[in-house]
Amino acid sequence: MPLNKARGRMFKSVGWTWNPAYGCDHSCPYKCWAREIVVERWKKEWVPTFREHYMRDKFPNDGSWIFVCSMGDLFCKGMKDEWVLRIIYKIKEDNADNKFLFVTKNPFSYLAFGLELEDIKDKIILGTTIETNRPMSGRAPSAEERYTNLRTMREEGFRTFLSMEPVADFDLEIIKEWIFQLQPEATEIGLESRTNVFKKPPEEKLRALKLWLDEHGFPYMLKENLRHLEDS
């Protein structure tokens, strides 16, 4: 079946990936590992694309998180509503003990599909990527918009997830407040690895964020390029 065991650069919370759609139109300034795989290995265009045959997949029943559309952004503007609805309905029909993770840079779409997501509320975790609270280039909504819209979903009782990869320099007090308000099930933190577009956060700032997460009991995972902070 097309589901794949998560490995390598995948979020450590994730057990499986499922890609019934791939591609994205955010034009992020840094090199995206998913885009690299789609373009260079799959020899496909990096545009939102739906894969009908994935609708026949059977999901595992091991209680793990299944990352939906790890090779793109299901909720970017280029994904058709009918594709998103097909995937939501597929998840709704699943009776196994799974949790499905969505991650998008356009969490406003979570609000747009609010009624449909409410039907699978107990099965899903809604995530977003926030590299920094500061302005950055690209077509994706601003970090503040992402935070605000995901916070709205949190206030509606949805479980949340935060990816801070690739993390750029940020304002510590603002990021701490955002995490406190989002109450994420997990936060993934990692540096830019394939390009050098962002100004990296000072190490003492990353250590301060890690200490604050520890003190407040927020679950987090450090990617390989930040593992040296684990003993601090």
C-alpha positions as CSV (number, residue, x, y, z in Angstrom):
1,M,0.0,0.0,0.0
2,P,1.2,3.6,-0.6
3,L,1.4,4.4,3.1
4,N,5.1,4.6,4.2
5,K,6.8,4.2,7.5
6,A,8.1,7.5,8.7
7,R,11.9,7.8,8.8
8,G,14.7,10.2,8.2
9,R,13.7,13.9,8.4
10,M,10.1,13.2,9.3
11,F,8.6,14.6,12.5
12,K,9.4,12.2,15.3
13,S,5.8,12.1,16.5
14,V,4.8,10.5,13.2
15,G,4.6,6.7,12.5
16,W,3.3,6.8,8.9
17,T,2.9,9.1,6.0
18,W,0.1,9.2,3.5
19,N,0.3,11.3,0.4
20,P,-3.0,11.3,-1.6
21,A,-2.0,14.8,-2.7
22,Y,1.3,16.5,-3.1
23,G,2.8,19.8,-4.1
24,C,2.5,23.4,-2.9
25,D,2.3,27.0,-4.1
26,H,3.8,28.9,-1.2
27,S,7.1,29.6,-2.9
28,C,9.1,29.4,0.4
29,P,12.5,31.2,0.2
30,Y,14.4,28.1,1.5
31,K,14.9,24.8,-0.2
32,C,12.2,22.4,0.7
33,W,13.1,18.7,1.2
34,A,9.7,17.6,0.0
35,R,10.0,19.7,-3.2
36,E,13.4,18.3,-3.8
37,I,12.1,14.7,-3.7
38,V,9.1,15.4,-5.9
39,V,11.1,17.3,-8.5
40,E,14.4,15.5,-8.5
41,R,13.5,11.9,-7.5
42,W,9.9,11.6,-8.7
43,K,10.5,13.8,-11.8
44,K,7.1,15.6,-11.1
45,E,6.2,19.2,-11.2
46,W,5.9,20.9,-7.8
47,V,2.3,21.9,-8.2
48,P,-0.8,20.8,-6.2
49,T,-1.7,17.3,-7.5
50,F,-4.3,14.8,-6.4
51,R,-3.7,11.0,-6.6
52,E,-7.0,9.2,-6.9
53,H,-5.7,5.7,-6.3
54,Y,-4.7,6.6,-2.8
55,M,-8.3,6.7,-1.9
56,R,-8.3,2.9,-1.9
57,D,-5.6,2.7,0.9
58,K,-6.2,0.9,4.1
59,F,-4.7,2.5,7.2
60,P,-2.7,0.7,9.9
61,N,-4.2,0.2,13.3
62,D,-1.3,0.8,15.6
63,G,-2.3,4.0,17.4
64,S,0.4,6.1,15.7
65,W,0.1,9.5,14.0
66,I,-0.3,9.4,10.2
67,F,1.0,12.5,8.6
68,V,-1.4,13.4,5.7
69,C,0.3,15.0,2.7
70,S,3.8,15.1,4.0
71,M,5.0,15.8,0.4
72,G,3.1,19.1,0.1
73,D,0.5,21.3,1.7
74,L,-3.0,20.0,1.6
75,F,-4.5,23.3,2.6
76,C,-2.5,25.6,0.3
77,K,-4.6,27.8,-2.0
78,G,-3.8,25.6,-5.1
79,M,-5.4,22.5,-3.6
80,K,-9.0,22.0,-4.9
81,D,-11.7,21.9,-2.2
82,E,-13.0,18.7,-3.6
83,W,-9.6,17.0,-3.0
84,V,-9.5,18.2,0.6
85,L,-13.1,17.0,1.2
86,R,-12.3,13.6,-0.4
87,I,-9.4,13.1,2.0
88,I,-11.5,14.3,5.0
89,Y,-14.3,11.9,4.2
90,K,-11.7,9.1,3.8
91,I,-10.5,9.8,7.3
92,K,-14.0,10.0,8.6
93,E,-14.7,6.4,7.4
94,D,-11.6,5.0,9.2
95,N,-12.4,2.9,12.2
96,A,-8.8,2.1,13.3
97,D,-7.0,3.6,16.3
98,N,-5.2,6.3,14.4
99,K,-4.5,10.0,14.7
100,F,-4.1,12.0,11.5
101,L,-1.7,15.0,11.4
102,F,-2.3,18.0,9.1
103,V,0.4,20.6,8.8
104,T,-0.1,23.7,6.7
105,K,1.2,27.3,6.3
106,N,-2.4,28.3,5.5
107,P,-4.4,27.4,8.6
108,F,-7.1,29.9,7.6
109,S,-8.3,26.9,5.5
110,Y,-8.9,25.0,8.7
111,L,-11.6,27.6,9.5
112,A,-13.0,27.3,6.0
113,F,-13.4,23.5,6.4
114,G,-14.4,23.9,10.0
115,L,-17.7,21.9,9.8
116,E,-16.1,19.0,8.0
117,L,-13.1,18.9,10.4
118,E,-15.5,19.0,13.4
119,D,-16.8,15.6,12.2
120,I,-13.3,14.1,12.6
121,K,-12.2,16.2,15.6
122,D,-11.3,13.2,17.7
123,K,-9.1,11.8,14.9
124,I,-7.0,14.8,13.9
125,I,-4.2,17.1,15.0
126,L,-4.0,20.4,13.3
127,G,-0.6,21.8,12.8
128,T,1.2,24.8,11.2
129,T,4.8,25.8,10.4
130,I,6.1,28.9,12.1
131,E,9.8,29.5,11.2
132,T,9.8,32.9,13.0
133,N,7.4,35.6,14.2
134,R,9.2,38.1,12.0
135,P,8.4,38.9,8.3
136,M,9.7,36.6,5.6
137,S,9.4,36.3,1.9
138,G,7.2,33.9,0.0
139,R,3.4,33.6,-0.7
140,A,2.4,31.9,2.5
141,P,0.4,33.9,5.1
142,S,2.4,35.7,7.7
143,A,3.5,33.9,10.8
144,E,1.1,36.0,12.9
145,E,-1.8,35.0,10.6
146,R,-0.8,31.3,11.0
147,Y,-0.6,31.6,14.7
148,T,-3.9,33.5,15.0
149,N,-5.9,31.1,12.8
150,L,-4.5,28.0,14.6
151,R,-5.2,29.5,17.9
152,T,-8.8,30.0,16.8
153,M,-9.0,26.2,16.1
154,R,-7.4,25.5,19.5
155,E,-10.1,27.6,21.2
156,E,-12.6,25.4,19.3
157,G,-11.2,22.4,21.0
158,F,-8.9,21.0,18.3
159,R,-5.5,19.4,19.2
160,T,-2.6,21.3,17.7
161,F,1.0,20.8,16.5
162,L,3.8,23.2,15.8
163,S,6.7,22.9,13.4
164,M,9.5,25.4,13.9
165,E,11.6,24.0,11.1
166,P,13.6,25.6,9.6
167,V,13.7,28.0,12.5
168,A,15.0,31.5,11.8
169,D,15.9,34.1,14.4
170,F,12.8,35.1,16.4
171,D,11.6,37.1,19.3
172,L,11.7,34.8,22.3
173,E,8.9,36.3,24.4
174,I,6.5,36.4,21.4
175,I,7.3,32.7,20.5
176,K,6.8,31.6,24.1
177,E,3.4,33.4,24.2
178,W,2.4,31.8,20.9
179,I,3.3,28.3,22.2
180,F,1.5,28.9,25.5
181,Q,-1.7,29.9,23.7
182,L,-1.5,27.1,21.1
183,Q,-0.8,24.4,23.7
184,P,0.7,22.1,21.0
185,E,0.7,18.3,21.4
186,A,4.3,18.6,20.2
187,T,6.7,21.1,18.8
188,E,9.4,20.2,16.3
189,I,12.5,22.5,16.2
190,G,15.3,22.3,13.6
191,L,17.7,24.6,11.7
192,E,17.7,25.2,8.0
193,S,19.8,22.4,6.4
194,R,19.7,22.6,2.6
195,T,20.1,26.3,2.1
196,N,21.4,29.3,4.1
197,V,18.6,31.8,3.6
198,F,17.7,32.6,7.1
199,K,19.6,34.3,9.9
200,K,19.9,31.5,12.5
201,P,18.8,32.2,16.1
202,P,21.7,32.6,18.5
203,E,22.3,29.4,20.4
204,E,21.6,31.0,23.7
205,K,18.1,31.9,22.5
206,L,17.5,28.3,21.4
207,R,18.7,27.1,24.8
208,A,16.4,29.6,26.6
209,L,13.4,28.4,24.5
210,K,14.3,24.7,25.3
211,L,14.6,25.6,29.0
212,W,11.2,27.3,29.0
213,L,9.6,24.3,27.2
214,D,11.1,22.0,29.8
215,E,9.9,24.2,32.7
216,H,6.3,24.3,31.4
217,G,6.1,20.7,30.3
218,F,5.5,21.3,26.6
219,P,6.5,18.2,24.6
220,Y,9.1,19.0,21.9
221,M,11.6,17.3,19.6
222,L,14.9,18.6,18.5
223,K,16.0,17.7,14.9
224,E,19.4,16.3,14.3
225,N,21.1,19.6,13.8
226,L,20.0,20.7,17.3
227,R,20.6,17.5,19.2
228,H,23.6,19.0,20.9
229,L,21.2,21.1,23.0
230,E,19.6,18.0,24.6
231,D,22.1,17.9,27.4
232,S,21.8,21.6,28.2
